[in-house]
Amino acid sequence: MTTIQVPDTELVRAATEFVRDQTTDLVYDHSRRVYHWGSLQGRNRGLSWDPELLYVAAMFHDIGLGEKHRGSGRRFEVDGAEAARGFLRDRDVPEDSVRRVWTAIALHTTPGIPEFMEPEVALLTAGVEYDVLGIGYHHISPEQRAEVVALHPRPDFKRRILQAFTEGIAPKPETTFGNVKADVLAHYVPDFKRGDFVETILNSDWPE
């Protein structure tokens, strides 16, 4: 078997329907690929993870880019994590599992931390980094890549995902302080002014 099978469970079916109704084809296909890439890398690393939880995390990880969340004032990662938490609690999923999914989504754009956490957290970030950034590209075989992309194509994906990031976060630019999405707005929003950590410290109200 090359690709990883999506679990055929009630929770997975509900997550698929929930996210499918709220996202574009771009985000839906990206999220499904993220599940496959994360799972394949988990297999390569000899990890043990809960496929249902990784699937829900993958499906919800970019839902916070949607129009309904653009006035929240929160990072889109937190909006996605909160949406997943509500979805899971409504279905009486154990709280530790809810916590793992929330953490995975909230940290999926924060390099250097998820890889040291629970497998579901580590593998969501690994799947996202594979699909968006190409990190570890050759760790998955050409045959596996072809099979996943045949299921969920990525036409003009680089440009289109950057556009989706821009549309999702431009209404709340302050949420990009200290994270990678500031790079997106710096490229695509002409009047964006990046927050500066050093200037924030030097200009704080502390008198010294």
MARVEXVEX-19417 format. One record per residue (C-alpha): chain; z, x, y. Coordinates in nm, 2 decimals, decimal comma, always signed. Layout:
BEGIN
[atom A; [Z; X; Y]]
...
This chain:
BEGIN
[atom A; [+0,00; +0,00; +0,00]]
[atom A; [-0,09; +0,14; +0,34]]
[atom A; [+0,04; -0,10; +0,60]]
[atom A; [+0,38; -0,27; +0,60]]
[atom A; [+0,38; -0,64; +0,53]]
[atom A; [+0,53; -0,88; +0,78]]
[atom A; [+0,83; -1,05; +0,62]]
[atom A; [+0,76; -1,41; +0,52]]
[atom A; [+1,08; -1,57; +0,64]]
[atom A; [+1,18; -1,86; +0,86]]
[atom A; [+1,32; -1,63; +1,13]]
[atom A; [+1,00; -1,43; +1,14]]
[atom A; [+0,78; -1,73; +1,16]]
[atom A; [+0,99; -1,88; +1,44]]
[atom A; [+0,98; -1,55; +1,63]]
[atom A; [+0,60; -1,53; +1,59]]
[atom A; [+0,56; -1,89; +1,72]]
[atom A; [+0,80; -1,84; +2,01]]
[atom A; [+0,64; -1,52; +2,13]]
[atom A; [+0,28; -1,64; +2,07]]
[atom A; [+0,34; -1,93; +2,30]]
[atom A; [+0,48; -1,72; +2,58]]
[atom A; [+0,26; -1,41; +2,59]]
[atom A; [-0,10; -1,30; +2,62]]
[atom A; [-0,32; -1,18; +2,34]]
[atom A; [-0,27; -0,83; +2,47]]
[atom A; [+0,11; -0,84; +2,44]]
[atom A; [+0,10; -1,03; +2,12]]
[atom A; [-0,13; -0,79; +1,94]]
[atom A; [+0,06; -0,49; +2,09]]
[atom A; [+0,39; -0,63; +1,97]]
[atom A; [+0,26; -0,68; +1,62]]
[atom A; [+0,12; -0,33; +1,61]]
[atom A; [+0,45; -0,19; +1,72]]
[atom A; [+0,62; -0,35; +1,42]]
[atom A; [+0,37; -0,19; +1,19]]
[atom A; [+0,38; +0,16; +1,36]]
[atom A; [+0,76; +0,15; +1,36]]
[atom A; [+0,78; +0,05; +1,00]]
[atom A; [+0,53; +0,31; +0,89]]
[atom A; [+0,73; +0,58; +1,07]]
[atom A; [+1,05; +0,45; +0,92]]
[atom A; [+0,89; +0,49; +0,58]]
[atom A; [+0,78; +0,84; +0,67]]
[atom A; [+1,13; +0,93; +0,78]]
[atom A; [+1,30; +0,79; +0,47]]
[atom A; [+1,50; +0,54; +0,68]]
[atom A; [+1,64; +0,21; +0,57]]
[atom A; [+1,61; -0,08; +0,82]]
[atom A; [+1,62; -0,46; +0,84]]
[atom A; [+1,25; -0,57; +0,86]]
[atom A; [+1,34; -0,90; +1,01]]
[atom A; [+1,54; -0,74; +1,29]]
[atom A; [+1,27; -0,48; +1,36]]
[atom A; [+1,01; -0,76; +1,37]]
[atom A; [+1,21; -0,97; +1,62]]
[atom A; [+1,27; -0,67; +1,84]]
[atom A; [+0,90; -0,57; +1,83]]
[atom A; [+0,79; -0,92; +1,91]]
[atom A; [+1,03; -0,97; +2,20]]
[atom A; [+1,02; -0,62; +2,35]]
[atom A; [+0,76; -0,70; +2,62]]
[atom A; [+0,83; -1,07; +2,67]]
[atom A; [+1,01; -0,98; +2,99]]
[atom A; [+0,68; -0,89; +3,15]]
[atom A; [+0,59; -1,26; +3,16]]
[atom A; [+0,56; -1,46; +3,47]]
[atom A; [+0,88; -1,66; +3,41]]
[atom A; [+1,09; -1,34; +3,43]]
[atom A; [+0,94; -1,19; +3,74]]
[atom A; [+1,20; -1,33; +3,98]]
[atom A; [+1,50; -1,23; +3,77]]
[atom A; [+1,59; -0,91; +3,96]]
[atom A; [+1,66; -0,74; +3,63]]
[atom A; [+1,47; -0,47; +3,44]]
[atom A; [+1,20; -0,64; +3,22]]
[atom A; [+1,36; -0,47; +2,92]]
[atom A; [+1,68; -0,66; +2,98]]
[atom A; [+1,50; -0,98; +3,03]]
[atom A; [+1,33; -0,93; +2,69]]
[atom A; [+1,66; -0,84; +2,53]]
[atom A; [+1,83; -1,15; +2,67]]
[atom A; [+1,55; -1,37; +2,55]]
[atom A; [+1,58; -1,22; +2,20]]
[atom A; [+1,96; -1,26; +2,21]]
[atom A; [+1,93; -1,63; +2,30]]
[atom A; [+1,66; -1,68; +2,03]]
[atom A; [+1,88; -1,52; +1,76]]
[atom A; [+2,20; -1,69; +1,86]]
[atom A; [+2,03; -2,03; +1,85]]
[atom A; [+1,96; -1,95; +1,48]]
[atom A; [+2,31; -1,83; +1,40]]
[atom A; [+2,21; -1,48; +1,33]]
[atom A; [+2,52; -1,25; +1,29]]
[atom A; [+2,64; -1,09; +1,61]]
[atom A; [+2,60; -0,74; +1,49]]
[atom A; [+2,24; -0,80; +1,42]]
[atom A; [+2,19; -0,96; +1,76]]
[atom A; [+2,35; -0,65; +1,92]]
[atom A; [+2,11; -0,42; +1,74]]
[atom A; [+1,80; -0,62; +1,85]]
[atom A; [+1,93; -0,64; +2,21]]
[atom A; [+2,00; -0,27; +2,22]]
[atom A; [+1,66; -0,18; +2,07]]
[atom A; [+1,47; -0,38; +2,33]]
[atom A; [+1,69; -0,27; +2,62]]
[atom A; [+1,64; +0,10; +2,54]]
[atom A; [+1,28; +0,10; +2,43]]
[atom A; [+1,16; +0,27; +2,75]]
[atom A; [+1,44; +0,52; +2,76]]
[atom A; [+1,33; +0,84; +2,58]]
[atom A; [+1,58; +1,07; +2,41]]
[atom A; [+1,85; +0,81; +2,32]]
[atom A; [+1,71; +0,55; +2,07]]
[atom A; [+1,62; +0,81; +1,81]]
[atom A; [+1,99; +0,88; +1,75]]
[atom A; [+2,09; +0,52; +1,71]]
[atom A; [+2,05; +0,26; +1,43]]
[atom A; [+1,72; +0,26; +1,25]]
[atom A; [+1,60; -0,07; +1,42]]
[atom A; [+1,67; +0,08; +1,76]]
[atom A; [+1,50; +0,41; +1,68]]
[atom A; [+1,20; +0,25; +1,51]]
[atom A; [+1,12; +0,01; +1,79]]
[atom A; [+1,10; +0,29; +2,04]]
[atom A; [+0,90; +0,50; +1,79]]
[atom A; [+0,65; +0,21; +1,75]]
[atom A; [+0,62; +0,15; +2,12]]
[atom A; [+0,57; +0,52; +2,19]]
[atom A; [+0,31; +0,54; +1,92]]
[atom A; [+0,10; +0,25; +2,05]]
[atom A; [+0,13; +0,32; +2,42]]
[atom A; [+0,17; +0,69; +2,45]]
[atom A; [+0,03; +0,82; +2,12]]
[atom A; [+0,34; +1,01; +2,03]]
[atom A; [+0,33; +1,12; +1,67]]
[atom A; [-0,03; +1,00; +1,65]]
[atom A; [-0,12; +1,21; +1,35]]
[atom A; [+0,19; +1,12; +1,16]]
[atom A; [+0,02; +0,80; +1,05]]
[atom A; [-0,30; +0,84; +0,85]]
[atom A; [-0,65; +0,74; +0,99]]
[atom A; [-0,67; +0,48; +0,71]]
[atom A; [-0,33; +0,32; +0,81]]
[atom A; [-0,43; +0,32; +1,18]]
[atom A; [-0,76; +0,16; +1,10]]
[atom A; [-0,60; -0,11; +0,89]]
[atom A; [-0,34; -0,21; +1,16]]
[atom A; [-0,60; -0,20; +1,44]]
[atom A; [-0,83; -0,42; +1,23]]
[atom A; [-0,55; -0,68; +1,21]]
[atom A; [-0,46; -0,65; +1,58]]
[atom A; [-0,74; -0,49; +1,79]]
[atom A; [-0,68; -0,29; +2,11]]
[atom A; [-0,99; -0,33; +2,32]]
[atom A; [-0,95; -0,13; +2,65]]
[atom A; [-0,58; -0,12; +2,57]]
[atom A; [-0,47; +0,16; +2,80]]
[atom A; [-0,61; +0,00; +3,11]]
[atom A; [-0,49; -0,35; +3,02]]
[atom A; [-0,14; -0,26; +2,93]]
[atom A; [-0,10; -0,07; +3,25]]
[atom A; [-0,22; -0,37; +3,43]]
[atom A; [+0,03; -0,59; +3,24]]
[atom A; [+0,31; -0,34; +3,33]]
[atom A; [+0,21; -0,35; +3,70]]
[atom A; [+0,20; -0,73; +3,72]]
[atom A; [+0,53; -0,77; +3,54]]
[atom A; [+0,73; -0,52; +3,75]]
[atom A; [+0,56; -0,52; +4,09]]
[atom A; [+0,76; -0,83; +4,20]]
[atom A; [+1,09; -0,64; +4,14]]
[atom A; [+1,02; -0,28; +4,22]]
[atom A; [+1,38; -0,19; +4,27]]
[atom A; [+1,43; -0,22; +3,89]]
[atom A; [+1,21; +0,09; +3,83]]
[atom A; [+1,47; +0,33; +3,98]]
[atom A; [+1,54; +0,61; +3,74]]
[atom A; [+1,29; +0,49; +3,47]]
[atom A; [+0,93; +0,55; +3,36]]
[atom A; [+0,80; +0,23; +3,51]]
[atom A; [+0,83; +0,39; +3,86]]
[atom A; [+0,52; +0,59; +3,76]]
[atom A; [+0,33; +0,27; +3,70]]
[atom A; [+0,40; +0,13; +4,05]]
[atom A; [+0,34; +0,48; +4,21]]
[atom A; [-0,02; +0,47; +4,06]]
[atom A; [-0,11; +0,11; +4,11]]
[atom A; [+0,09; -0,04; +4,41]]
[atom A; [-0,02; +0,13; +4,73]]
[atom A; [+0,30; +0,06; +4,94]]
[atom A; [+0,55; +0,14; +4,66]]
[atom A; [+0,82; +0,38; +4,76]]
[atom A; [+0,99; +0,55; +4,46]]
[atom A; [+1,37; +0,56; +4,46]]
[atom A; [+1,51; +0,92; +4,49]]
[atom A; [+1,82; +1,00; +4,30]]
[atom A; [+1,91; +1,30; +4,51]]
[atom A; [+1,86; +1,11; +4,84]]
[atom A; [+2,07; +0,83; +4,70]]
[atom A; [+2,36; +1,07; +4,64]]
[atom A; [+2,32; +1,25; +4,97]]
[atom A; [+2,29; +0,93; +5,17]]
[atom A; [+2,58; +0,74; +5,01]]
[atom A; [+2,87; +0,61; +5,21]]
[atom A; [+3,10; +0,90; +5,09]]
[atom A; [+3,19; +1,10; +5,40]]
[atom A; [+3,17; +1,45; +5,27]]
